[in-house]
Amino acid sequence: MSTQDKVIAIIAEQAVLEPSDVTLESTLEDLGIDSLGLVESIFAIEEEFDISIPFNANEPSESDFDISNVAAIIAGIDKLIAEKA
């Protein structure tokens, strides 16, 4: 399973949607994911990939991690995995 498939599965679960309903262009807002859902998604992703995402839930705009859409989230995770390797 690719990073993309895993991330989409996690986000779909948080949004209570089918993975097929989540596109790379989807924003978390489009999917109905609120700030709590975002934090839960980040935790699930960190656990799944054994990485630490530089995201501050209290100051989302201050974070170095781009959550503008699903593609940006996947790109950020790929970068963190590569840096860890």
C-alpha positions in Angstrom: 0.0 0.0 0.0 1.5 3.4 -1.0 1.8 6.4 1.2 -1.0 8.0 -0.8 -3.3 5.1 -0.2 -2.6 4.9 3.5 -3.0 8.7 4.0 -6.3 8.7 2.0 -7.6 5.7 4.1 -6.8 7.6 7.3 -8.3 10.8 6.2 -11.4 9.0 4.8 -11.8 7.2 8.2 -11.7 10.6 10.0 -14.2 12.1 7.6 -16.5 9.0 7.7 -16.2 8.7 3.9 -15.1 6.0 1.5 -11.5 6.4 0.3 -12.9 6.8 -3.2 -14.6 10.1 -2.0 -11.2 11.6 -1.1 -9.3 13.2 -3.9 -5.8 14.7 -4.0 -7.4 18.1 -4.5 -9.8 17.7 -1.5 -9.2 20.1 1.4 -9.9 18.9 4.9 -12.7 21.5 5.0 -14.2 20.0 1.9 -14.3 16.6 3.6 -15.9 18.0 6.8 -12.8 17.4 9.0 -12.7 19.9 11.8 -9.7 20.9 14.0 -10.2 17.9 16.3 -10.5 15.6 13.3 -7.3 17.1 11.9 -5.4 16.4 15.1 -6.7 12.9 15.2 -5.6 12.4 11.5 -2.1 13.7 12.3 -1.8 11.3 15.2 -3.0 8.4 13.1 -0.6 9.3 10.3 2.4 9.7 12.7 1.6 6.3 14.2 1.1 4.6 10.8 4.5 5.9 9.4 6.4 6.3 12.6 7.2 9.9 11.9 6.7 13.2 13.8 4.8 15.8 11.9 5.8 19.4 12.7 2.3 20.6 13.3 1.0 22.8 16.2 -2.7 22.4 16.5 -2.9 25.6 18.6 -1.1 27.6 15.8 -1.8 25.8 12.5 -0.7 28.7 10.4 2.7 28.7 12.2 3.4 25.1 11.3 5.9 24.1 8.6 3.5 21.4 7.5 1.2 22.2 4.5 -2.3 20.9 5.1 -3.9 22.9 2.3 -5.1 19.7 0.6 -4.7 16.0 0.5 -1.9 16.1 -2.1 0.1 18.6 0.1 -0.3 16.4 3.1 1.0 13.3 1.2 3.9 15.3 -0.2 4.8 16.5 3.3 4.7 13.0 4.7 6.8 11.6 1.8 9.4 14.4 2.7 9.4 13.4 6.4 9.8 9.7 5.5 12.7 10.5 3.2 14.4 12.7 5.9 14.0 10.0 8.4 15.6 7.3 6.1 
